[in-house]
Amino acid sequence: MALVLNQEQDMLRESALQFMKERAPVAQLRSLRDSRNDDGFSRETWASFAEMGFTGVLVPEELGGLGLGMAEAGAIMEAIGRNLTAVPFFSTAVLGASLLARHGSTAHKEG
């Protein structure tokens, strides 16, 4: 199995890297730490992150997501890690979305 991203996955990765560089520099993490932010992340950055569609990477298209896979989620997580971006991506867009997609009722999926 090749561990190389295809062109579309690489474009997503580059888009995520650029977003993190511009909207969530390491200085933002330091600021959150120093201010003892109760959330542990910037809600403004998270909203922008969602607007880019990153939070819907594992959500099926018929439910309004991108309908992509774990390789794409991994590319986004690489960008998050490279820039030390404080966002709840793994807990919500990966774990939460995966659980709802597999085990959620129709009401959960549509709600």
C-alpha distance (Angstrom), angle and dihedral (degrees) to the residues before:
residue distance angle dihedral
M1 . . .
A2 3.79 . .
L3 3.78 116.3 .
V4 3.77 93.6 -157.4
L5 3.78 122.9 111.2
N6 3.78 117.9 -121.2
Q7 3.80 120.1 -126.7
E8 3.82 95.4 -89.8
Q9 3.80 92.9 46.8
D10 3.79 90.5 48.5
M11 3.82 90.4 51.0
L12 3.81 89.6 52.2
R13 3.81 90.2 48.7
E14 3.81 91.9 49.8
S15 3.80 90.6 47.7
A16 3.80 90.6 51.5
L17 3.81 92.1 46.7
Q18 3.80 91.1 50.9
F19 3.81 91.9 47.2
M20 3.81 92.2 51.1
K21 3.80 92.1 46.6
E22 3.81 93.0 51.4
R23 3.80 103.4 33.4
A24 3.79 104.6 27.2
P25 3.80 112.4 31.8
V26 3.81 119.6 174.1
A27 3.80 87.1 -101.5
Q28 3.81 87.5 68.6
L29 3.79 90.9 58.6
R30 3.78 90.3 49.9
S31 3.80 90.5 49.3
L32 3.81 91.2 51.1
R33 3.80 89.6 49.5
D34 3.80 94.8 46.9
S35 3.80 93.8 46.4
R36 3.81 90.6 47.7
N37 3.80 89.4 -129.5
D38 3.81 108.6 -154.8
D39 3.82 93.0 -143.9
G40 3.79 94.8 49.4
F41 3.79 90.9 -138.4
S42 3.79 139.6 57.1
R43 3.80 110.8 -96.8
E44 3.81 89.0 -157.6
T45 3.80 91.7 55.3
W46 3.81 90.8 45.2
A47 3.82 90.8 52.2
S48 3.82 90.3 50.9
F49 3.80 89.1 46.2
A50 3.81 89.1 54.7
E51 3.81 92.0 46.8
M52 3.80 88.2 57.5
G53 3.81 87.6 58.0
F54 3.79 95.7 -117.5
T55 3.81 92.9 126.4
G56 3.81 91.0 58.4
V57 3.79 97.4 52.7
L58 3.83 93.4 113.1
V59 3.81 97.2 32.2
P60 3.82 112.4 104.3
E61 3.80 115.7 -108.3
E62 3.79 92.4 -120.2
L63 3.80 87.5 61.8
G64 3.80 94.4 49.2
G65 3.79 100.1 -92.2
L66 3.78 134.2 113.7
G67 3.80 94.1 -101.9
L68 3.79 94.2 -141.0
G69 3.79 129.3 138.3
M70 3.76 146.1 -113.9
A71 3.82 93.4 -78.1
E72 3.79 89.1 61.5
A73 3.81 92.1 44.3
G74 3.80 87.6 50.5
A75 3.80 91.0 52.0
I76 3.81 89.4 54.1
M77 3.81 91.5 46.4
E78 3.80 89.3 51.8
A79 3.81 89.4 56.1
I80 3.82 90.6 47.2
G81 3.79 91.5 50.8
R82 3.77 95.6 43.7
N83 3.78 90.8 56.3
L84 3.83 98.1 34.2
T85 3.79 89.3 -123.8
A86 3.79 114.0 -178.8
V87 3.82 104.6 -138.6
P88 3.82 130.4 131.4
F89 3.82 92.5 -123.1
F90 3.80 99.4 131.7
S91 3.80 96.5 45.8
T92 3.80 95.1 46.0
A93 3.80 112.8 21.6
V94 3.81 96.0 35.1
L95 3.81 108.9 27.9
G96 3.80 98.7 26.6
A97 3.79 96.1 41.8
S98 3.81 92.7 45.3
L99 3.80 92.6 50.4
L100 3.79 93.3 47.3
A101 3.80 92.8 46.5
R102 3.81 92.3 51.4
H103 3.78 103.8 33.5
G104 3.78 108.7 14.1
S105 3.77 122.5 112.8
T106 3.78 121.0 -119.8
A107 3.81 88.6 -99.7
H108 3.82 90.7 53.7
K109 3.79 92.5 48.5
E110 3.79 94.9 48.2
G111 3.81 96.1 39.7
